[in-house]
Amino acid sequence: MSSSVGVVPHGVPRAGGHGPVVRRRRPSAVTVVMAIAAATLVSAWWLELDPAKLFAVSDGAGRLVGEVLGAAWSPALFYESPATDLPADIEPLLVRVIAAVGRTLMYAVGAVSLVLVVGLGLGFLCSRAWWERDRFDMGRRSVRGRAMPVVHAAARLISAAMRSTHELLWAVLVLVAVGLTPFAAVCALAIPHAGTLAKVFAELVDEAPRDVAAQLRAAGATGLQRFVFGLLPRARADLVAYGFYRFECIVRGAAVLGFFGIETVGKYVRDAFENGHYHEMWTYIDALLVVVLALDAWSGAVRRRIA
Amino acid sequence: MSRPESTATLVAQRRERDEVVRGLRRAAPRSAVVRGSVVVGVLAIVAVWLFAPFALVEVTLSGEAAGVRLGESLRDTFDPQRGDNLARFITRIAPRPEQGQTVWGWLLQLLSEKGLRAVATTLAVALAAAGIAALIALPAAFAAARNVSTPDPFGLGGPRPIGMTARLRWQLQVSVARISLAVLRALPEYLLAFVLVVLGPGAWPAVLALALHNGGILGRLGAEVTENVDAGPARFVRAAGAGRWNTTWFVVLPQVFPRFLLFFFYRLESCVRESVVLGMLGVGTLGYLIQNDARARLRYDEMIVYLVLAGVLVVVGDVVSSTVRRRLRAG
């Protein structure tokens, strides 16, 4: 995985590849493109997507579209309601926007700390590297050796269950079950990302070069020592890159969670939209955009120095 | 050999080894940016759990309530009254079939009347969006690749020096392409779809939101791959007189195409996840059934069925996508 990629897809090939290359018949590029095009067209037909509808800007609805989307270039700096309609002690719009974005970041930082603890722990259990018996273990039947397959399978199952449900669905579930308190929202936000991190962490560690781990093995290091000092440092650059990518996803998730009641950017966007204050709405969106882009630049700077 | 001598040797050896380790430590690259980032990250995590709306502890410094206690939101979350809510919720997720209907009959009816249709719509939104995203990403990737979008593609060189304006013009194009892709990527799909609901009813808001966001991601990844491509074949064809377009489409594209496909299937997988959720904004995917149908009618039993169905769909999509990707990689 090239460390310069801001968005690190898991399971994307590395140069060289590992293990024996199995030659299978691969469909030609033209076949694949045709299949994708056909699937897209069938989907468009099923959804009754009409390209003409997209460009019909002449009627009344079109004017609304123009008004809403056009406001993106002129975000409001002050409240759109006349001052007489506002409470006397209301804070300036920009203060409110900064507070909303700041709270979004707070939720994201809270969630990411949970994700790191749960995801790394679960990922450790999900990875083969620590479980695997090598030739030194041959013939030894320890309690650990017997419990391993069960714990390993359970960890993978739990991680799959966590990430198979989107954070917004977790939020809805929590919402109807107990109500979406800020604490519950952070937990809901963390669940799927922790599951994903566990999976990717396990993959990265399993695919990391085993050279150092083998040396440590020969010197008599224990399994845990080999994992911490042999495997983790070899996967560090990829792990950091992926961690940043997760954080960006969580920031977006935290913003969207606002639509479900907590006081992040999403809530203010919905309120502004419902009041028809499109310029105010874009102030929040543009502020979020700036923050995410800044995070992107920051993570790029860190990744360049670690790789 | 006498004992004191051997001890002295051991001490000397250890000292030498420690010196080597210290030297390695000194030689290790260290960066203020990385260290600062670690400090900022740790401080932010600590601060958030102390002061955010979901803080774990509440510290009151003065007044009669001075002291440390559990955070307000934490106490609220585990309030006995919420426990009652939870208990009520759990009793209501048990299936409630109609009179004279078995649980299996109820399940089958749910799936055949609404579930399967919603599954098809979920997949259709994901596929249509991924297809459009690929259409956006293909030209954008080349426009943003620094080895293609330059006055001298693939560094062939030439007799004429490259003018300042040409260089600036291409630099501008790369910057515009990169920033646009970054902006598309930065906006969350759900937020984008929410704004695009002004397009009117139908699937366009969801499809377009997904397509734009993923177009941004695919374009960035594609540009990255294109920049890392082996320039040999392209230079060869360029030297034989081929122009920028022919070289890009007939030499570079075939080289990067397998990678593009891998990225496409990787994003398709996440499109399925998001497509489920975008149903909450009105398009008829599983999210619509979960939020606007089952939940609105307080039928939590149905809601759980759809949630599980969505989970299964995502897992199946995951498996299919990773199988396809593995085969593409192996071939």
Chai-1 contact restraints between the chains, C-beta under 6 A:
chainA,res_idxA,chainB,res_idxB,connection_type,confidence,min_distance_angstrom,max_distance_angstrom,comment,restraint_id
A,V5,B,E224,contact,1.0,0.0,6.0,A-B,restraint_1
A,V7,B,I217,contact,1.0,0.0,6.0,A-B,restraint_2
A,P9,B,Y266,contact,1.0,0.0,6.0,A-B,restraint_3
A,V12,B,L262,contact,1.0,0.0,6.0,A-B,restraint_4
A,P13,B,R329,contact,1.0,0.0,6.0,A-B,restraint_5
A,V22,B,A330,contact,1.0,0.0,6.0,A-B,restraint_6
A,R24,B,A330,contact,1.0,0.0,6.0,A-B,restraint_7
A,R24,B,G331,contact,1.0,0.0,6.0,A-B,restraint_8
A,R26,B,G331,contact,1.0,0.0,6.0,A-B,restraint_9
A,A29,B,F257,contact,1.0,0.0,6.0,A-B,restraint_10
A,A39,B,L127,contact,1.0,0.0,6.0,A-B,restraint_11
A,T40,B,L127,contact,1.0,0.0,6.0,A-B,restraint_12
A,T40,B,A128,contact,1.0,0.0,6.0,A-B,restraint_13
A,T40,B,G131,contact,1.0,0.0,6.0,A-B,restraint_14
A,S43,B,A124,contact,1.0,0.0,6.0,A-B,restraint_15
A,S43,B,L127,contact,1.0,0.0,6.0,A-B,restraint_16
A,S43,B,A128,contact,1.0,0.0,6.0,A-B,restraint_17
A,A44,B,A128,contact,1.0,0.0,6.0,A-B,restraint_18
A,W46,B,A124,contact,1.0,0.0,6.0,A-B,restraint_19
A,L47,B,A124,contact,1.0,0.0,6.0,A-B,restraint_20
A,L47,B,A203,contact,1.0,0.0,6.0,A-B,restraint_21
A,L49,B,A203,contact,1.0,0.0,6.0,A-B,restraint_22
A,A61,B,G200,contact,1.0,0.0,6.0,A-B,restraint_23
A,L64,B,V198,contact,1.0,0.0,6.0,A-B,restraint_24
A,V65,B,V198,contact,1.0,0.0,6.0,A-B,restraint_25
A,V68,B,V198,contact,1.0,0.0,6.0,A-B,restraint_26
A,M106,B,V48,contact,1.0,0.0,6.0,A-B,restraint_27
A,M106,B,A52,contact,1.0,0.0,6.0,A-B,restraint_28
A,V109,B,A44,contact,1.0,0.0,6.0,A-B,restraint_29
A,V109,B,I45,contact,1.0,0.0,6.0,A-B,restraint_30
A,V109,B,V48,contact,1.0,0.0,6.0,A-B,restraint_31
A,G110,B,V48,contact,1.0,0.0,6.0,A-B,restraint_32
A,G110,B,A52,contact,1.0,0.0,6.0,A-B,restraint_33
A,G110,B,F54,contact,1.0,0.0,6.0,A-B,restraint_34
A,S113,B,I45,contact,1.0,0.0,6.0,A-B,restraint_35
A,S164,B,G311,contact,1.0,0.0,6.0,A-B,restraint_36
A,S164,B,V314,contact,1.0,0.0,6.0,A-B,restraint_37
A,S164,B,V315,contact,1.0,0.0,6.0,A-B,restraint_38
A,T165,B,G311,contact,1.0,0.0,6.0,A-B,restraint_39
A,H166,B,R273,contact,1.0,0.0,6.0,A-B,restraint_40
A,H166,B,V277,contact,1.0,0.0,6.0,A-B,restraint_41
A,L168,B,V277,contact,1.0,0.0,6.0,A-B,restraint_42
A,A177,B,L86,contact,1.0,0.0,6.0,A-B,restraint_43
A,A177,B,F89,contact,1.0,0.0,6.0,A-B,restraint_44
A,V178,B,R82,contact,1.0,0.0,6.0,A-B,restraint_45
A,V178,B,N85,contact,1.0,0.0,6.0,A-B,restraint_46
A,V178,B,L86,contact,1.0,0.0,6.0,A-B,restraint_47
A,T181,B,S73,contact,1.0,0.0,6.0,A-B,restraint_48
A,T181,B,D76,contact,1.0,0.0,6.0,A-B,restraint_49
A,T181,B,T77,contact,1.0,0.0,6.0,A-B,restraint_50
A,P182,B,P53,contact,1.0,0.0,6.0,A-B,restraint_51
A,P182,B,F54,contact,1.0,0.0,6.0,A-B,restraint_52
A,P182,B,S73,contact,1.0,0.0,6.0,A-B,restraint_53
A,F183,B,F54,contact,1.0,0.0,6.0,A-B,restraint_54
A,F183,B,S73,contact,1.0,0.0,6.0,A-B,restraint_55
A,F183,B,L74,contact,1.0,0.0,6.0,A-B,restraint_56
A,F183,B,T77,contact,1.0,0.0,6.0,A-B,restraint_57
A,A184,B,T77,contact,1.0,0.0,6.0,A-B,restraint_58
A,V186,B,F54,contact,1.0,0.0,6.0,A-B,restraint_59
A,R252,B,P188,contact,1.0,0.0,6.0,A-B,restraint_60
A,A255,B,P188,contact,1.0,0.0,6.0,A-B,restraint_61
A,V256,B,P188,contact,1.0,0.0,6.0,A-B,restraint_62
A,V256,B,Y190,contact,1.0,0.0,6.0,A-B,restraint_63
A,V256,B,L191,contact,1.0,0.0,6.0,A-B,restraint_64
A,L289,B,A186,contact,1.0,0.0,6.0,A-B,restraint_65
A,V292,B,A186,contact,1.0,0.0,6.0,A-B,restraint_66
A,L293,B,A182,contact,1.0,0.0,6.0,A-B,restraint_67
A,L293,B,A186,contact,1.0,0.0,6.0,A-B,restraint_68
A,A301,B,V33,contact,1.0,0.0,6.0,A-B,restraint_69
A,V302,B,V34,contact,1.0,0.0,6.0,A-B,restraint_70
A,V302,B,S37,contact,1.0,0.0,6.0,A-B,restraint_71
A,R305,B,S31,contact,1.0,0.0,6.0,A-B,restraint_72
A,R305,B,V33,contact,1.0,0.0,6.0,A-B,restraint_73
A,R305,B,V34,contact,1.0,0.0,6.0,A-B,restraint_74
